[in-house]
Amino acid sequence: MQALVIIPSIVISLFIFLSKRNKEKSFNTDEGCKALFEISTLIGVVILSFCFISAAEDANWLEPIKNLIPPLKGFSFQRAFVLNRPLWFILFTAVLLYLSKYRRLIFLIPLFIIGQAGYSMMYTGPYNDSSLTYARKIMKSIKDSNVTWNEFYDEDLFLQIKDDIDYQGEPVVAVGFHPFVLTYNHFNTIDAYLSYYPAEDAIKFRKLIAPELDVNEHAKKYYDSWPGRRYIYNKGLSYEPTRNKGVHPIELRIDMNVFINDYSGKYFISRAPFSNADILDLELCGHWSHNLSIYDMYVYKVK
């Protein structure tokens, strides 16, 4: 979010200030410029430190320290760089305040602010692109690889599914897409994206997906290191948003005893048909899609 406006604004402004001070008078006599330089240096060191900590965690360099101090084993420093975001904005604010001292450069203040505000509003996320969503409402012909909010949650499709299967709040899971799509559409989901929940529940859910983790080393490593993405993983099907429809059948590897007895599970809502539905004793309820949908949805229920 800072790359195109915040950082260039800071670099350009610091270069202007330092050049101006060197030409006009001693750097030390301008307290504002001196303070800005000190603030920039301090924040720069902190930003680089957070980046190093994040990289060190990713490279497992912090393991010896974690082994030496056992409580640190429960911490993941991989996203320490996220703490840099407010620091960039603090430095951006300091630059704008100092910039206000110069009449010739004061026009840059609204330019930088409008640039950052505009970039934030026009930011294109993979399935939360507000500008593209509104544009498509006006012009249906717009085509883009990104998935819009309306396409991602597809309320019309899932309402149709609920009506057709006479859904009464039974526990369900998503296969091949993010489970919050179902949560948003008022399904009672077993799976979820959870940043904080009891470890016992994580262990319980692991029993459910153990057959898949036994053959999917990537998913096993991912879930065992951080079980926040409590998903029904599948080696042959990604959960990331996509416009690709007509997915080939997959083998669903799951512990049906846990699904039925521990979770009282009833439905599987999947972006692909199951090749082993008969073995799992599942009945196909139907296949749903429509011309404007990014989904081909197959619904199976426990017999």
C-alpha positions as CSV (number, residue, x, y, z in Angstrom):
1,M,0.0,0.0,0.0
2,Q,3.0,2.3,0.5
3,A,5.0,1.4,-2.5
4,L,3.5,3.8,-5.1
5,V,2.8,6.9,-3.1
6,I,4.1,6.9,0.5
7,I,7.7,5.8,0.0
8,P,8.3,7.9,-3.2
9,S,6.8,11.0,-1.5
10,I,9.2,10.5,1.5
11,V,12.3,9.9,-0.7
12,I,11.6,12.9,-2.9
13,S,10.8,15.2,0.0
14,L,13.9,14.2,2.0
15,F,16.0,14.8,-1.1
16,I,14.5,18.3,-1.6
17,F,14.9,19.2,2.0
18,L,18.5,18.1,2.3
19,S,19.5,19.7,-1.0
20,K,17.7,23.0,0.0
21,R,19.4,23.0,3.4
22,N,22.9,22.4,2.0
23,K,22.5,25.3,-0.5
24,E,21.0,27.9,1.8
25,K,22.5,27.4,5.3
26,S,24.0,24.9,7.7
27,F,22.0,21.8,8.3
28,N,22.4,22.1,12.1
29,T,20.8,25.6,12.1
30,D,17.4,24.3,10.8
31,E,15.9,22.5,13.7
32,G,12.9,21.2,11.6
33,C,15.1,19.6,9.0
34,K,17.4,18.2,11.6
35,A,14.4,16.7,13.5
36,L,13.1,15.3,10.3
37,F,16.4,13.7,9.5
38,E,16.6,12.2,13.0
39,I,13.0,10.9,12.9
40,S,13.7,9.4,9.4
41,T,16.8,7.7,10.6
42,L,15.1,6.2,13.7
43,I,12.1,5.0,11.9
44,G,14.2,3.6,9.1
45,V,16.3,1.5,11.5
46,V,13.1,0.2,13.2
47,I,11.5,-0.6,9.8
48,L,14.7,-2.5,8.7
49,S,14.7,-4.3,12.0
50,F,11.1,-5.6,11.6
51,C,12.0,-6.7,8.0
52,F,15.0,-8.6,9.3
53,I,13.0,-10.3,12.1
54,S,10.4,-11.4,9.6
55,A,13.0,-12.8,7.2
56,A,14.8,-14.5,10.1
57,E,11.6,-16.2,11.2
58,D,11.0,-17.4,7.6
59,A,14.5,-18.7,7.3
60,N,14.2,-20.5,10.8
61,W,17.2,-18.4,12.1
62,L,15.2,-17.8,15.3
63,E,14.9,-21.4,16.3
64,P,18.0,-21.5,18.6
65,I,16.6,-18.5,20.5
66,K,13.1,-20.1,20.8
67,N,14.7,-23.3,22.1
68,L,16.6,-21.3,24.7
69,I,13.4,-19.4,25.7
70,P,10.6,-21.9,25.5
71,P,7.7,-19.4,25.7
72,L,8.8,-17.9,22.4
73,K,8.0,-21.2,20.6
74,G,4.4,-20.0,20.7
75,F,5.2,-16.9,18.7
76,S,5.5,-16.5,15.0
77,F,7.5,-13.4,14.0
78,Q,7.0,-14.0,10.3
79,R,4.6,-11.0,9.9
80,A,6.6,-8.6,12.0
81,F,6.9,-6.4,8.8
82,V,3.2,-5.6,9.2
83,L,4.2,-3.3,12.1
84,N,6.0,-1.1,9.6
85,R,2.7,0.2,8.1
86,P,1.9,2.7,10.9
87,L,5.6,3.7,10.9
88,W,5.5,4.6,7.2
89,F,2.4,6.8,7.8
90,I,4.1,8.5,10.8
91,L,7.1,9.4,8.6
92,F,4.7,10.5,5.8
93,T,2.9,12.8,8.2
94,A,6.3,14.3,9.5
95,V,7.3,15.0,5.9
96,L,4.0,16.7,5.1
97,L,4.3,18.9,8.3
98,Y,7.7,20.0,7.3
99,L,6.7,20.5,3.7
100,S,4.1,23.1,4.9
101,K,6.9,25.5,5.8
102,Y,7.6,26.2,2.1
103,R,5.2,28.2,0.0
104,R,6.7,27.0,-3.3
105,L,6.3,23.3,-2.3
106,I,3.0,23.5,-0.4
107,F,1.1,22.3,-3.5
108,L,2.8,18.9,-3.0
109,I,0.8,18.3,0.3
110,P,-2.7,17.9,-1.3
111,L,-1.0,16.1,-4.3
112,F,0.6,13.4,-2.0
113,I,-2.5,13.1,0.2
114,I,-4.9,12.7,-2.8
115,G,-2.5,10.3,-4.4
116,Q,-2.5,8.0,-1.3
117,A,-6.2,8.3,-0.7
118,G,-6.9,7.6,-4.4
119,Y,-4.6,4.6,-4.5
120,S,-6.2,3.2,-1.3
121,M,-9.7,3.4,-2.8
122,M,-8.6,2.0,-6.2
123,Y,-6.6,-0.8,-4.7
124,T,-7.4,-4.0,-6.5
125,G,-7.6,-7.0,-4.2
126,P,-8.1,-10.5,-5.6
127,Y,-11.8,-10.6,-4.6
128,N,-12.5,-7.3,-2.9
129,D,-12.0,-4.8,-5.8
130,S,-14.6,-2.1,-5.0
131,S,-13.9,0.0,-8.2
132,L,-14.2,-3.1,-10.5
133,T,-17.3,-4.2,-8.7
134,Y,-19.1,-0.9,-9.2
135,A,-17.8,-0.7,-12.8
136,R,-19.2,-4.1,-13.6
137,K,-22.6,-3.1,-12.2
138,I,-22.7,-0.3,-14.8
139,M,-20.9,-2.0,-17.7
140,K,-21.6,-5.7,-17.8
141,S,-19.2,-6.2,-20.7
142,I,-16.1,-5.5,-18.5
143,K,-13.9,-8.6,-18.3
144,D,-11.0,-9.0,-15.9
145,S,-9.2,-11.9,-14.3
146,N,-9.8,-10.5,-10.8
147,V,-12.9,-11.8,-8.9
148,T,-15.3,-9.1,-7.6
149,W,-17.0,-9.1,-4.3
150,N,-20.4,-10.0,-5.8
151,E,-18.8,-12.9,-7.8
152,F,-16.9,-14.2,-4.8
153,Y,-20.0,-14.5,-2.5
154,D,-22.5,-15.1,-5.2
155,E,-25.6,-14.8,-3.0
156,D,-28.0,-15.8,-5.8
157,L,-26.3,-19.1,-6.4
158,F,-26.1,-20.1,-2.8
159,L,-29.6,-19.0,-2.0
160,Q,-30.8,-21.3,-4.9
161,I,-28.7,-24.2,-3.4
162,K,-30.3,-23.6,0.0
163,D,-33.8,-23.6,-1.4
164,D,-33.3,-26.7,-3.6
165,I,-31.8,-28.9,-0.8
166,D,-34.2,-27.5,1.8
167,Y,-31.3,-26.4,4.0
168,Q,-32.2,-26.3,7.7
169,G,-28.9,-25.2,9.3
170,E,-27.1,-28.6,9.2
171,P,-23.3,-28.5,9.5
172,V,-21.5,-28.2,6.2
173,V,-17.9,-27.9,4.8
174,A,-16.5,-26.2,1.7
175,V,-14.2,-28.0,-0.7
176,G,-12.2,-26.0,-3.2
177,F,-13.1,-22.5,-2.1
178,H,-12.9,-20.3,1.1
179,P,-15.5,-21.5,3.7
180,F,-16.4,-17.9,4.6
181,V,-18.3,-17.8,1.3
182,L,-20.7,-20.2,2.9
183,T,-20.6,-18.4,6.3
184,Y,-21.5,-15.2,4.5
185,N,-24.5,-16.9,2.9
186,H,-25.7,-18.2,6.3
187,F,-24.5,-21.8,6.2
188,N,-23.5,-23.5,9.4
189,T,-19.8,-24.2,8.5
190,I,-17.5,-26.6,10.3
191,D,-14.5,-25.2,8.6
192,A,-13.4,-21.6,8.9
193,Y,-10.5,-19.1,8.9
194,L,-9.8,-18.6,12.6
195,S,-7.0,-16.5,14.0
196,Y,-7.7,-17.6,17.6
197,Y,-9.5,-20.6,19.0
198,P,-8.8,-23.5,21.4
199,A,-6.0,-25.9,20.6
200,E,-8.3,-28.8,21.4
201,D,-10.5,-27.8,18.5
202,A,-7.5,-27.6,16.1
203,I,-6.4,-31.1,17.2
204,K,-10.0,-32.4,16.7
205,F,-10.2,-30.9,13.2
206,R,-6.9,-32.4,12.3
207,K,-8.4,-35.8,12.9
208,L,-11.0,-34.9,10.4
209,I,-8.5,-34.0,7.6
210,A,-5.8,-36.5,8.7
211,P,-6.3,-38.8,5.6
212,E,-5.5,-35.8,3.3
213,L,-2.6,-34.6,5.4
214,D,-1.1,-38.1,5.2
215,V,-0.6,-37.7,1.4
216,N,-0.3,-33.9,1.2
217,E,3.0,-32.8,2.8
218,H,2.5,-29.1,2.0
219,A,-0.9,-29.0,3.7
220,K,0.4,-31.0,6.6
221,K,3.3,-28.6,7.2
222,Y,1.0,-25.6,6.8
223,Y,-1.7,-26.8,9.2
224,D,0.6,-28.2,11.8
225,S,2.6,-25.0,12.0
226,W,-0.5,-22.7,12.0
227,P,-4.0,-24.3,12.1
228,G,-5.8,-21.0,11.6
229,R,-6.9,-21.9,8.1
230,R,-9.2,-24.7,9.2
231,Y,-10.0,-26.0,5.7
232,I,-10.8,-29.2,3.9
233,Y,-7.5,-29.4,2.0
234,N,-7.2,-31.3,-1.2
235,K,-4.0,-32.0,-3.2
236,G,-5.8,-31.7,-6.5
237,L,-7.9,-28.6,-5.8
238,S,-6.9,-25.2,-4.6
239,Y,-9.2,-23.1,-2.3
240,E,-8.0,-19.8,-4.0
241,P,-10.6,-17.8,-6.0
242,T,-10.6,-18.6,-9.7
243,R,-12.8,-18.3,-12.8
244,N,-11.9,-21.8,-13.9
245,K,-15.0,-24.0,-14.1
246,G,-15.5,-27.6,-15.1
247,V,-12.9,-28.9,-12.6
248,H,-12.0,-32.6,-13.0
249,P,-13.3,-35.0,-10.3
250,I,-11.2,-35.2,-7.2
251,E,-10.7,-37.8,-4.5
252,L,-12.0,-36.5,-1.2
253,R,-9.7,-37.8,1.6
254,I,-11.5,-37.3,5.0
255,D,-12.4,-39.2,8.1
256,M,-16.1,-39.7,7.7
257,N,-16.5,-41.1,11.3
258,V,-15.2,-37.8,12.7
259,F,-17.3,-35.8,10.3
260,I,-20.5,-37.6,11.3
261,N,-19.9,-38.4,15.0
262,D,-17.9,-35.5,16.2
263,Y,-19.3,-32.7,14.0
264,S,-22.7,-34.0,13.1
265,G,-21.8,-33.1,9.5
266,K,-24.4,-33.4,6.8
267,Y,-23.3,-31.6,3.5
268,F,-20.2,-31.2,1.4
269,I,-20.4,-28.2,-1.0
270,S,-17.6,-28.6,-3.5
271,R,-16.2,-26.9,-6.6
272,A,-15.5,-30.3,-8.1
273,P,-17.3,-33.7,-8.1
274,F,-16.0,-36.5,-5.9
275,S,-14.6,-39.6,-7.6
276,N,-15.0,-41.6,-4.4
277,A,-18.5,-40.5,-3.3
278,D,-19.8,-44.1,-3.3
279,I,-16.9,-45.3,-1.1
280,L,-17.6,-42.4,1.4
281,D,-21.3,-43.3,1.3
282,L,-22.2,-39.8,0.0
283,E,-25.2,-39.0,-2.2
284,L,-25.0,-36.3,-4.9
285,C,-27.8,-33.7,-4.3
286,G,-27.1,-31.9,-7.5
287,H,-25.0,-29.5,-9.5
288,W,-25.5,-25.7,-9.5
289,S,-24.2,-22.8,-11.6
290,H,-25.3,-20.0,-13.8
291,N,-23.9,-17.9,-16.7
292,L,-22.6,-15.0,-14.5
293,S,-21.2,-17.3,-11.7
294,I,-17.6,-18.2,-11.3
295,Y,-18.6,-21.4,-9.5
296,D,-19.7,-24.9,-10.6
297,M,-21.0,-26.3,-7.3
298,Y,-21.6,-29.9,-6.4
299,V,-23.5,-30.7,-3.2
300,Y,-23.2,-34.1,-1.5
301,K,-25.0,-35.3,1.6
302,V,-24.4,-38.1,4.0
303,K,-26.8,-41.0,3.2
